[in-house]
Amino acid sequence: MKVVVDFDRCESNALCMGVAPDIFEVRDDNFLYILNEHPDESRRADVEEAVQMCPKAAISIVED
């Protein structure tokens, strides 16, 4: 799987970081960074939760 963020929609509210801090990070510059675009399949549940929690629907999963 590949994690994709639409940065035009993202508000960097860090809800995704709360669910998966090893994959998403909001830094001091208030921008979201993807730390791991291709997380292990064992992280799918957390990535799916981050997708669901995003208030702007800016996160998606693309199957490789």
TORTOR-520113 format. One record per atom (N, C-alpha, C): residue in three letters; atom name; x, y, z negated. Coordinates in Angstrom, 1 decimal, always signed. Example, Ala and Ser with C-alpha at 12.3 -4.5 7.8 and 13.67 -1.06 7.14 Angstrom:
2
> ALA,N,+13.2,-5.7,-7.8 .
> ALA,CA,+12.3,-4.5,-7.8 .
> ALA,C,+13.2,-3.3,-7.8 .
> SER,N,+12.8,-2.2,-7.1 .
> SER,CA,+13.7,-1.1,-7.1 .
> SER,C,+12.9,+0.0,-7.9 .
//
This chain:
64
> MET,N,+0.8,-1.2,+0.0 .
> MET,CA,+0.0,+0.0,+0.0 .
> MET,C,+0.9,+1.2,+0.0 .
> LYS,N,+0.3,+2.3,+0.5 .
> LYS,CA,+1.0,+3.6,+0.5 .
> LYS,C,+0.1,+4.6,-0.1 .
> VAL,N,+0.6,+5.4,-1.0 .
> VAL,CA,-0.1,+6.5,-1.7 .
> VAL,C,+0.0,+7.7,-0.8 .
> VAL,N,-1.1,+8.4,-0.5 .
> VAL,CA,-1.1,+9.6,+0.3 .
> VAL,C,-1.8,+10.7,-0.5 .
> VAL,N,-1.3,+11.9,-0.4 .
> VAL,CA,-1.9,+13.0,-1.1 .
> VAL,C,-2.1,+14.1,+0.0 .
> ASP,N,-3.3,+14.6,+0.0 .
> ASP,CA,-3.6,+15.8,+0.9 .
> ASP,C,-3.3,+17.0,+0.0 .
> PHE,N,-2.1,+17.6,+0.3 .
> PHE,CA,-1.6,+18.7,-0.5 .
> PHE,C,-2.4,+20.0,-0.3 .
> ASP,N,-3.1,+20.0,+0.8 .
> ASP,CA,-4.0,+21.2,+1.0 .
> ASP,C,-5.2,+21.2,+0.1 .
> ARG,N,-5.6,+20.0,-0.4 .
> ARG,CA,-6.7,+19.9,-1.3 .
> ARG,C,-6.3,+19.8,-2.8 .
> CYS,N,-5.1,+19.3,-3.0 .
> CYS,CA,-4.6,+19.1,-4.3 .
> CYS,C,-4.5,+20.3,-5.2 .
> GLU,N,-5.0,+20.3,-6.4 .
> GLU,CA,-5.0,+21.4,-7.3 .
> GLU,C,-3.9,+21.2,-8.4 .
> SER,N,-3.2,+20.1,-8.3 .
> SER,CA,-2.1,+19.8,-9.3 .
> SER,C,-2.6,+19.8,-10.7 .
> ASN,N,-3.8,+19.2,-11.0 .
> ASN,CA,-4.4,+19.2,-12.3 .
> ASN,C,-3.8,+18.1,-13.2 .
> ALA,N,-3.0,+17.2,-12.6 .
> ALA,CA,-2.3,+16.2,-13.4 .
> ALA,C,-3.2,+15.1,-13.9 .
> LEU,N,-4.4,+15.0,-13.5 .
> LEU,CA,-5.2,+13.8,-14.0 .
> LEU,C,-4.6,+12.5,-13.5 .
> CYS,N,-4.1,+12.5,-12.2 .
> CYS,CA,-3.4,+11.3,-11.7 .
> CYS,C,-2.2,+11.0,-12.5 .
> MET,N,-1.4,+12.0,-12.9 .
> MET,CA,-0.2,+11.8,-13.7 .
> MET,C,-0.6,+11.1,-15.0 .
> GLY,N,-1.7,+11.5,-15.6 .
> GLY,CA,-2.1,+10.9,-16.8 .
> GLY,C,-2.4,+9.4,-16.7 .
> VAL,N,-2.8,+9.0,-15.5 .
> VAL,CA,-3.1,+7.5,-15.3 .
> VAL,C,-1.9,+6.8,-14.8 .
> ALA,N,-1.0,+7.4,-14.0 .
> ALA,CA,+0.1,+6.7,-13.4 .
> ALA,C,+1.3,+7.7,-13.4 .
> PRO,N,+1.9,+7.9,-14.5 .
> PRO,CA,+3.1,+8.9,-14.6 .
> PRO,C,+4.3,+8.4,-13.9 .
> ASP,N,+4.4,+7.1,-13.5 .
> ASP,CA,+5.5,+6.6,-12.8 .
> ASP,C,+5.3,+6.8,-11.3 .
> ILE,N,+4.1,+7.2,-10.9 .
> ILE,CA,+3.8,+7.4,-9.5 .
> ILE,C,+3.6,+8.9,-9.1 .
> PHE,N,+3.0,+9.6,-10.1 .
> PHE,CA,+2.6,+11.0,-9.8 .
> PHE,C,+3.3,+11.9,-10.9 .
> GLU,N,+3.8,+13.1,-10.5 .
> GLU,CA,+4.3,+14.0,-11.5 .
> GLU,C,+4.0,+15.4,-11.1 .
> VAL,N,+3.5,+16.2,-12.0 .
> VAL,CA,+3.3,+17.6,-11.8 .
> VAL,C,+4.5,+18.3,-12.6 .
> ARG,N,+5.3,+19.0,-11.8 .
> ARG,CA,+6.5,+19.6,-12.4 .
> ARG,C,+6.3,+21.0,-12.9 .
> ASP,N,+7.3,+21.6,-13.4 .
> ASP,CA,+7.2,+23.0,-13.9 .
> ASP,C,+6.8,+24.0,-12.9 .
> ASP,N,+7.0,+23.7,-11.6 .
> ASP,CA,+6.6,+24.6,-10.5 .
> ASP,C,+5.1,+24.5,-10.2 .
> ASN,N,+4.4,+23.6,-11.0 .
> ASN,CA,+3.0,+23.4,-10.8 .
> ASN,C,+2.6,+22.7,-9.5 .
> PHE,N,+3.5,+22.0,-8.9 .
> PHE,CA,+3.2,+21.2,-7.7 .
> PHE,C,+3.2,+19.7,-8.1 .
> LEU,N,+2.4,+19.0,-7.4 .
> LEU,CA,+2.4,+17.5,-7.6 .
> LEU,C,+3.4,+16.9,-6.7 .
> TYR,N,+4.1,+15.9,-7.2 .
> TYR,CA,+5.1,+15.1,-6.5 .
> TYR,C,+4.7,+13.7,-6.6 .
> ILE,N,+4.9,+12.9,-5.5 .
> ILE,CA,+4.7,+11.5,-5.5 .
> ILE,C,+6.1,+10.9,-5.7 .
> LEU,N,+6.2,+10.2,-6.8 .
> LEU,CA,+7.5,+9.6,-7.2 .
> LEU,C,+7.7,+8.3,-6.5 .
> ASN,N,+6.6,+7.6,-6.2 .
> ASN,CA,+6.7,+6.3,-5.5 .
> ASN,C,+5.6,+6.1,-4.5 .
> GLU,N,+5.9,+6.4,-3.3 .
> GLU,CA,+4.8,+6.3,-2.2 .
> GLU,C,+4.4,+4.9,-2.0 .
> HIS,N,+5.2,+3.9,-2.3 .
> HIS,CA,+4.9,+2.5,-2.0 .
> HIS,C,+5.0,+1.7,-3.3 .
> PRO,N,+4.1,+1.9,-4.3 .
> PRO,CA,+4.2,+1.2,-5.5 .
> PRO,C,+3.9,-0.3,-5.4 .
> ASP,N,+4.4,-1.1,-6.3 .
> ASP,CA,+4.1,-2.5,-6.3 .
> ASP,C,+2.6,-2.8,-6.4 .
> GLU,N,+2.2,-3.9,-5.9 .
> GLU,CA,+0.8,-4.3,-5.9 .
> GLU,C,+0.3,-4.3,-7.3 .
> SER,N,+1.1,-4.6,-8.3 .
> SER,CA,+0.7,-4.7,-9.7 .
> SER,C,+0.2,-3.3,-10.2 .
> ARG,N,+0.5,-2.2,-9.5 .
> ARG,CA,+0.1,-0.9,-9.9 .
> ARG,C,-1.2,-0.4,-9.2 .
> ARG,N,-1.8,-1.3,-8.4 .
> ARG,CA,-3.0,-1.0,-7.6 .
> ARG,C,-4.1,-0.4,-8.5 .
> ALA,N,-4.4,-1.1,-9.6 .
> ALA,CA,-5.5,-0.7,-10.4 .
> ALA,C,-5.4,+0.8,-10.9 .
> ASP,N,-4.2,+1.1,-11.3 .
> ASP,CA,-3.9,+2.5,-11.8 .
> ASP,C,-4.0,+3.5,-10.6 .
> VAL,N,-3.5,+3.1,-9.5 .
> VAL,CA,-3.6,+4.0,-8.3 .
> VAL,C,-5.0,+4.2,-7.9 .
> GLU,N,-5.8,+3.2,-7.9 .
> GLU,CA,-7.2,+3.3,-7.6 .
> GLU,C,-7.9,+4.2,-8.6 .
> GLU,N,-7.6,+4.1,-9.9 .
> GLU,CA,-8.2,+4.9,-10.9 .
> GLU,C,-7.8,+6.4,-10.6 .
> ALA,N,-6.5,+6.6,-10.3 .
> ALA,CA,-6.1,+8.0,-9.9 .
> ALA,C,-6.9,+8.6,-8.8 .
> VAL,N,-7.1,+7.7,-7.8 .
> VAL,CA,-7.9,+8.1,-6.6 .
> VAL,C,-9.3,+8.5,-7.1 .
> GLN,N,-9.9,+7.7,-7.9 .
> GLN,CA,-11.3,+8.0,-8.4 .
> GLN,C,-11.4,+9.2,-9.3 .
> MET,N,-10.3,+9.5,-10.1 .
> MET,CA,-10.3,+10.6,-11.0 .
> MET,C,-10.0,+11.9,-10.4 .
> CYS,N,-9.5,+11.9,-9.2 .
> CYS,CA,-9.1,+13.2,-8.6 .
> CYS,C,-10.3,+14.0,-8.2 .
> PRO,N,-10.5,+15.2,-8.9 .
> PRO,CA,-11.7,+16.0,-8.6 .
> PRO,C,-11.8,+16.6,-7.2 .
> LYS,N,-10.7,+16.7,-6.5 .
> LYS,CA,-10.7,+17.2,-5.2 .
> LYS,C,-10.6,+16.1,-4.1 .
> ALA,N,-10.6,+14.9,-4.5 .
> ALA,CA,-10.5,+13.7,-3.6 .
> ALA,C,-9.3,+13.9,-2.7 .
> ALA,N,-8.2,+14.3,-3.3 .
> ALA,CA,-6.9,+14.5,-2.5 .
> ALA,C,-6.0,+13.3,-2.4 .
> ILE,N,-6.3,+12.3,-3.1 .
> ILE,CA,-5.5,+11.1,-3.2 .
> ILE,C,-6.2,+9.9,-2.4 .
> SER,N,-5.4,+9.2,-1.6 .
> SER,CA,-5.9,+8.0,-1.0 .
> SER,C,-4.9,+7.0,-0.9 .
> ILE,N,-5.3,+5.8,-0.6 .
> ILE,CA,-4.5,+4.6,-0.4 .
> ILE,C,-4.6,+4.2,+1.0 .
> VAL,N,-3.4,+4.0,+1.7 .
> VAL,CA,-3.4,+3.5,+3.0 .
> VAL,C,-2.7,+2.1,+3.0 .
> GLU,N,-3.3,+1.2,+3.6 .
> GLU,CA,-2.7,-0.2,+3.6 .
> GLU,C,-1.6,-0.2,+4.6 .
> ASP,N,-0.4,-0.7,+4.2 .
> ASP,CA,+0.7,-0.8,+5.1 .
> ASP,C,+0.5,-1.9,+6.1 .
//
